[in-house]
Amino acid sequence: MSRHPIANLFDLLGRRWALRVLWELRDEPVPYRRLRERCDEVSTSVLATRLRELTAAGVVEHTARGYALTDSGRELLDHLRPLNDWAKRRL
């Protein structure tokens, strides 16, 4: 793993489906099956891997209601929202 935290973050977020998973969890906990449907039918193995990685990073947790953002995950998403706003204006 790189000694540069930002490089580690970009590595994690750059993995296929990682940002989409975070985005789909932005409002409320989501059960696994619904999350898979929201992610355009991502394969179960890839989704399980991303959830494991995001959980290990401390930004996602599994609750009784499904997968949810942790406080750190919500903070991360708050920092990503300006990028979403920029993309809406530019792309």
C-alpha positions as CSV (number, residue, x, y, z in Angstrom):
1,M,0.0,0.0,0.0
2,S,1.2,3.5,-0.8
3,R,2.5,5.7,2.0
4,H,0.3,8.6,0.6
5,P,-3.2,8.5,2.0
6,I,-4.7,10.3,-1.0
7,A,-3.2,7.7,-3.3
8,N,-4.8,5.0,-1.2
9,L,-8.1,6.8,-1.3
10,F,-8.0,7.2,-5.1
11,D,-7.1,3.5,-5.4
12,L,-10.1,2.5,-3.4
13,L,-12.5,4.9,-5.1
14,G,-11.2,4.1,-8.5
15,R,-12.2,0.5,-8.3
16,R,-15.1,-0.4,-10.5
17,W,-18.5,0.1,-8.7
18,A,-16.9,1.6,-5.5
19,L,-18.2,5.2,-6.1
20,R,-21.6,3.9,-7.3
21,V,-22.0,1.8,-4.1
22,L,-21.2,4.9,-2.0
23,W,-23.6,7.0,-4.0
24,E,-26.5,4.5,-3.7
25,L,-26.0,4.4,0.1
26,R,-26.2,8.2,0.3
27,D,-29.8,8.5,1.7
28,E,-30.5,5.3,3.8
29,P,-29.4,1.8,4.5
30,V,-30.0,-0.5,1.4
31,P,-30.4,-4.3,1.6
32,Y,-27.9,-6.2,-0.5
33,R,-30.4,-7.3,-3.2
34,R,-31.7,-3.8,-3.8
35,L,-28.2,-2.4,-3.8
36,R,-27.3,-4.9,-6.5
37,E,-30.4,-3.8,-8.6
38,R,-29.5,-0.2,-8.2
39,C,-26.0,-0.9,-9.4
40,D,-27.2,-2.1,-12.8
41,E,-26.9,-5.8,-11.9
42,V,-23.3,-5.7,-10.9
43,S,-22.0,-9.3,-10.4
44,T,-22.5,-10.6,-6.9
45,S,-18.8,-11.3,-6.5
46,V,-17.7,-7.8,-7.5
47,L,-20.3,-6.2,-5.3
48,A,-19.4,-8.4,-2.3
49,T,-15.7,-7.5,-2.9
50,R,-16.4,-3.8,-3.0
51,L,-18.6,-3.9,0.1
52,R,-15.8,-5.8,1.9
53,E,-13.2,-3.2,0.8
54,L,-15.4,-0.3,1.7
55,T,-16.2,-1.8,5.1
56,A,-12.6,-2.5,5.8
57,A,-11.9,1.2,4.9
58,G,-14.5,2.2,7.5
59,V,-16.8,4.0,5.1
60,V,-19.6,1.3,4.9
61,E,-21.1,-0.9,7.5
62,H,-23.6,-3.7,7.5
63,T,-26.6,-3.0,9.7
64,A,-29.9,-4.8,10.4
65,R,-31.5,-2.7,7.7
66,G,-28.8,-3.3,5.1
67,Y,-25.6,-1.6,4.0
68,A,-25.1,2.0,5.2
69,L,-22.5,4.7,5.2
70,T,-20.6,5.2,8.4
71,D,-20.0,8.7,9.8
72,S,-16.7,8.6,7.9
73,G,-18.5,7.5,4.7
74,R,-21.0,10.3,5.0
75,E,-18.1,12.7,5.5
76,L,-16.4,11.3,2.4
77,L,-19.6,11.6,0.4
78,D,-19.9,15.3,1.5
79,H,-16.5,15.9,0.0
80,L,-17.5,14.2,-3.2
81,R,-20.8,16.1,-3.7
82,P,-19.0,19.2,-5.2
83,L,-17.5,16.9,-7.8
84,N,-21.0,15.7,-8.6
85,D,-22.2,19.3,-8.9
86,W,-19.3,20.1,-11.2
87,A,-20.0,17.1,-13.4
88,K,-23.7,18.2,-13.7
89,R,-22.6,21.6,-15.0
90,R,-19.7,20.4,-17.3
91,L,-20.6,17.0,-18.6
